[in-house]
Amino acid sequence: GDQWSLSKILGAPEIGGVTIRGFGRIIDLKDDLLVVGDPSANVGSDSNAGVVMIFSRNEGGANQWGLVTHFLDVNAPENPRFPTDVAISNDLMIAADDLNDRALLFRRINNSWSYSKHLQPEESEVDDRFGISVEAEGDHIAVGALNGNDALSPTNSGSVHIFERNAGGANHFGQTTQITGSSPEFIDRFGESARLREGLLVVGAPGAQQVYVFANFTGAWEEQQLISPPQGTAFGNAEFGLDVDYHKGSLI
């Protein structure tokens, strides 16, 4: 009804060879799927190697939210940060590592999850912080790049890369566009937060106290609104847009 009550406390699962140290730091929920990332997890003798875990609502029984599978880093660089962020949606899961400009795509085929590919951004440069945020819905994946719009001025303003399922071939997930805000600022941190829901892409730029709303109504992503803190409100050192969410007409 209208009353919320505690359903279950989900603790860190036991995974052989993995020591989970930060369970719940990074999460995403979509329908009956929950993905949890722990970048501080130790794998064997490797400290902070990271792990990503996928849970399903009815795995192990009704509303048990049991562990379906887990993933370790794929071709880990020397200093990984796996994952920076995670996203899940039906048959897609993305785990990012912004320290090394990586976004790893995992897919579910016939109820079995497996690694698919590294998403390749166009016109990327070292230290773009590609992967600072990730989102997935249907046939689209959004990946934030904190320094990634390659603008001459203002520098270090961000962007969001959009990948589409069949761009470049069936299930290829090639990049189709790179989104930037209409009012970029120096170190605006555009793309540090993002939410892709119901055909809308909401992007936070907390360095500039801004939140953008984009939509893909005509086959192209277009900016619909730029939101700033309410006038007359003393926000001080607040970072408006540091986190965003959208669901059925409400934006927080």
Order of alpha helices (4+ residues) and beta strands (2+ residues): beta-beta-beta-beta-beta-beta-beta-beta-beta-beta-beta-beta-beta-beta-beta-beta-beta-beta-beta-beta
